[in-house]
Amino acid sequence: MDFEQIMMELLINAGEARSHAMSAIQFARKREWQNADDALAASVEAAKAAHQIQTRLIGADEGVGKVPVTLILVHAQDHLMNAMLCRDLAEEIVLLRKEMSGEV
């Protein structure tokens, strides 16, 4: 298992999830609801891909330290958690903007 490659994939997918979530907020500001919804959906898909990678790493570790805990792995995990939080908040912000504009 090429841990460095896997960690980079985790970083890329987590970063993509966060970027899509932020795009959703920007679309909602412009009242582009379909684009906001599409960006949120893309964020969910990127987060799922990152979570699958995380699950593979956890499985490979088997709870006994088989996966080396490096700074890049910690960084990747941090990116994933921030992306998930960003997506959750983006969903709420988009919904609030829809409510405020009478779209819901």
C-alpha positions, 0 to 999 in steps of 0.5 A, spaced: 500 500 500 502 506 497 501 510 503 503 517 501 499 516 494 493 514 499 494 520 503 494 525 497 488 522 495 485 524 501 487 531 501 485 532 494 478 529 495 477 533 502 480 539 499 475 538 493 469 537 498 471 544 502 471 548 495 464 545 493 461 547 499 464 554 499 462 555 492 455 553 494 455 559 499 457 563 494 451 561 489 446 562 494 448 569 495 447 570 488 440 566 489 443 561 484 439 555 487 440 550 482 448 551 482 448 551 490 444 545 490 449 542 485 455 544 489 453 541 495 451 535 492 458 535 489 461 536 496 457 530 498 460 526 493 468 528 494 467 527 502 464 520 500 470 519 496 475 522 502 471 518 507 472 511 503 480 512 503 479 514 510 476 507 512 481 503 507 486 506 512 483 505 518 482 497 515 489 497 514 491 499 520 487 494 524 487 498 530 495 496 532 499 501 528 500 498 522 499 505 518 504 510 520 502 516 523 505 522 519 504 529 519 501 529 512 496 524 515 494 528 520 494 534 515 489 530 511 485 528 517 484 535 519 482 537 512 477 532 512 474 534 518 474 541 516 471 539 509 465 536 513 464 541 518 464 546 512 459 542 508 454 542 514 455 549 515 454 550 507 448 546 507 445 550 513 447 557 510 444 555 503 437 553 507 437 560 511 438 564 504 433 560 501 428 561 507 430 569 507 428 569 500 422 565 500 424 560 496 423 554 501 
